[in-house]
């Protein structure tokens, strides 16, 4: 046995490091991003308090709008990004969908501009901007939008408006017809719901970083024959594109064969 073969991988020698900001009690976004990304990329999380989420990762049956809006307000997010940016990272991902629905595409771009200084030059990607980039990379024009069961009708309508304002034809939008609660969003249940609503769409976007979804991408693409996007999948894809890490990703959708289009 050579001296090199004695040592086991310890996570130190990642080719790229991605930080992710998530609600304080939610392990789902980190788990899904880690599942999707190749082993050459490491994931480093930071927590941001979100009052609609309780200890143990339990979500309110319907999340109130005020915490959704306050999640991206200064100074808490700015301070969190600044602290995370003190690490040797190659990109920072913001794992939150509903705040983007509230302030729209222009608000997302304004958020990126605001966070440039605390990020210390590290590129930032956000879920909904990543979803837009993914849809354009796939040449998708018509979209079925599947929001989490804990989004109310008003928040769901804002989500549809977000993508319509970008020029997409949203042929379906609704909270997933499942019992509200992260423990009830199972791959089997979510698969059945999406199959029932995807007719007429070029692509499906399963929104909500707290909604368990990456495990059904491959099966849905096989069964429906259209691209399936999810919140944490597009976040991982856009981060990989930004850092230029070319390791292949399989089993998580046709998106990973597409390149990010430069504006």
Residue pairs with C-beta under 8 A, 6 or more apart in sequence:
9 39
11 42
14 40
14 41
14 42
15 40
15 41
15 245
15 247
16 40
16 41
16 42
16 90
16 91
16 240
16 243
16 244
16 245
17 41
17 42
17 44
17 87
17 88
17 89
17 90
18 33
18 37
18 41
18 42
18 43
18 44
18 89
18 90
18 91
18 92
18 93
18 236
18 239
18 243
19 43
19 44
19 45
19 46
19 84
19 85
19 87
19 89
19 91
19 92
19 93
19 122
20 29
20 30
20 33
20 43
20 44
20 45
20 46
20 92
20 93
20 94
20 95
20 235
21 45
21 46
21 47
21 48
21 77
21 80
21 81
21 84
21 92
21 93
21 94
21 95
21 96
22 29
22 30
22 45
22 46
22 47
22 48
22 95
22 96
22 209
23 47
23 48
23 49
23 50
23 53
23 71
23 95
23 96
23 210
24 47
24 48
24 49
24 50
24 53
25 50
25 53
25 54
25 55
25 56
25 57
25 58
26 50
26 53
26 57
26 209
26 210
27 57
28 57
28 182
28 209
28 210
28 211
28 212
28 232
29 95
29 209
29 210
29 231
29 232
29 235
30 43
30 45
30 95
32 212
32 213
32 214
32 230
32 232
32 233
32 236
33 43
33 93
33 95
33 232
33 235
33 236
33 239
34 43
35 214
35 215
35 252
36 214
36 232
36 233
36 236
36 237
36 249
36 252
37 43
37 236
37 240
37 249
38 245
38 247
38 248
38 249
39 247
40 245
40 247
41 240
41 243
41 245
41 247
44 84
44 87
44 89
46 80
46 81
46 83
46 84
47 80
48 71
48 76
48 77
48 80
49 76
50 67
50 71
51 67
52 59
52 60
52 63
52 64
52 67
52 68
53 59
53 60
53 210
54 60
57 182
58 181
58 182
59 148
59 150
59 180
59 181
59 182
59 210
60 150
61 150
61 180
61 181
62 150
62 151
62 152
62 180
63 98
63 150
63 151
63 152
63 155
65 102
65 154
65 155
68 98
68 99
68 101
68 102
68 155
69 99
69 102
69 103
71 77
71 96
71 99
72 94
72 96
72 99
72 103
72 111
74 114
77 94
77 115
78 114
78 115
78 118
79 118
81 92
81 115
81 118
81 119
81 124
82 118
82 119
82 120
84 92
85 92
85 118
85 119
85 120
85 122
86 120
89 122
90 122
90 123
90 242
90 243
90 245
91 122
91 123
91 124
91 125
91 239
91 242
91 243
92 119
92 122
92 123
92 124
92 125
93 124
93 125
93 126
93 127
93 130
93 235
93 236
93 238
93 239
94 124
94 125
94 126
94 127
95 127
95 209
95 231
95 232
95 235
96 126
96 127
96 209
97 127
97 128
97 159
97 207
97 208
97 209
97 231
98 151
98 155
98 208
100 107
100 108
100 126
100 127
100 128
100 129
100 162
101 128
101 155
101 158
101 159
101 161
101 162
102 155
102 158
103 110
103 111
104 161
104 162
104 165
105 128
105 129
105 132
105 162
105 165
105 166
108 126
108 128
108 129
109 129
111 126
112 124
112 126
112 129
115 124
116 124
123 242
123 243
125 235
125 238
125 239
125 242
126 235
127 207
127 209
127 231
127 232
127 234
127 235
128 162
129 238
130 234
130 235
130 237
130 238
130 239
131 163
131 205
131 207
131 229
131 231
131 234
132 163
132 166
133 234
133 238
133 241
133 260
133 261
134 229
134 234
134 237
134 238
134 255
134 258
135 143
135 163
135 168
135 203
135 205
135 229
136 261
137 255
137 258
137 259
137 260
137 261
138 202
138 203
138 227
138 254
138 255
138 258
139 202
140 168
140 202
140 203
140 227
141 168
141 169
141 202
142 168
142 169
142 170
142 171
142 200
142 201
142 202
142 203
143 163
143 168
143 169
143 170
143 171
143 201
143 202
143 203
143 204
143 205
144 170
144 171
144 172
144 173
144 194
144 197
144 198
144 200
144 201
144 203
144 204
144 205
145 156
145 159
145 160
145 163
145 170
145 172
145 173
145 174
145 204
145 205
145 207
146 174
146 176
146 190
146 193
146 194
146 197
146 204
146 205
146 206
146 207
147 155
147 156
147 159
147 173
147 174
147 175
147 176
147 207
147 208
147 211
148 175
148 176
148 180
148 185
148 207
148 208
148 210
148 211
149 175
149 176
149 177
149 178
149 179
149 180
149 181
149 184
149 185
150 175
150 180
150 181
151 159
151 175
151 208
152 175
153 175
156 173
156 174
156 175
157 173
159 173
159 207
160 170
160 173
163 170
163 205
164 170
171 200
171 201
172 197
172 198
172 200
172 201
174 197
176 185
176 190
176 193
176 211
177 193
178 184
178 185
178 189
178 190
178 193
182 210
182 211
182 212
185 211
185 212
185 213
186 212
187 212
187 215
187 216
187 219
190 206
190 211
190 212
190 213
190 216
191 216
191 219
191 220
191 223
194 204
194 206
194 216
194 220
194 224
194 228
195 220
195 223
195 224
198 204
198 224
198 226
201 226
202 226
202 227
203 226
203 227
203 228
203 229
204 220
204 224
204 226
204 227
204 228
204 229
205 229
205 230
205 234
206 213
206 228
206 229
206 230
206 231
207 231
208 231
209 231
209 232
209 235
211 230
211 231
213 230
213 231
213 232
213 233
214 230
214 232
214 233
214 252
216 228
217 228
217 230
217 233
217 251
217 252
217 253
218 251
218 252
218 253
220 228
221 227
221 228
221 253
221 254
227 253
227 254
227 255
228 253
229 253
229 255
233 252
233 253
233 255
234 255
236 249
236 252
237 249
237 255
237 256
238 260
240 249
241 259
241 260
242 260
248 256
249 256
250 256
